């Protein structure tokens, strides 16, 4: 049984575009290789942090919404901790209300892009 998850991670701002995309692709491929399925991938770009982390005041935000086996989450988070390009991350399981909200948000984004 695959559960739905959402993970947001912040990449260090000193990365080039190539390094940033490479890091995101690393975690996307980890999810896919473990038998998961990527539902949504959003790059929120460079944003100001609420407080300094490791003496940095900005970071590249990225959101991945995916379905995976619950045992995979521990492996994913260990890899987040080991990767020096990740300065913060948060992964949580989506309940039925979160799933409805997420689907609604994605459909609104599609409508805005079509206009």
Buried (B, 14 or more C-beta within 10 A) or exposed (E): EEBBBBBBBBBBBEBEEEBBEEBBEEBBEBBEEBEBEBBBEBEEEEEEBEEEBEEEEBBBBBBBBBBBEEEBBEEBBEBBEEBEBBBBBEBEEBEEEBBEEBEEEBEEEEEEEEE
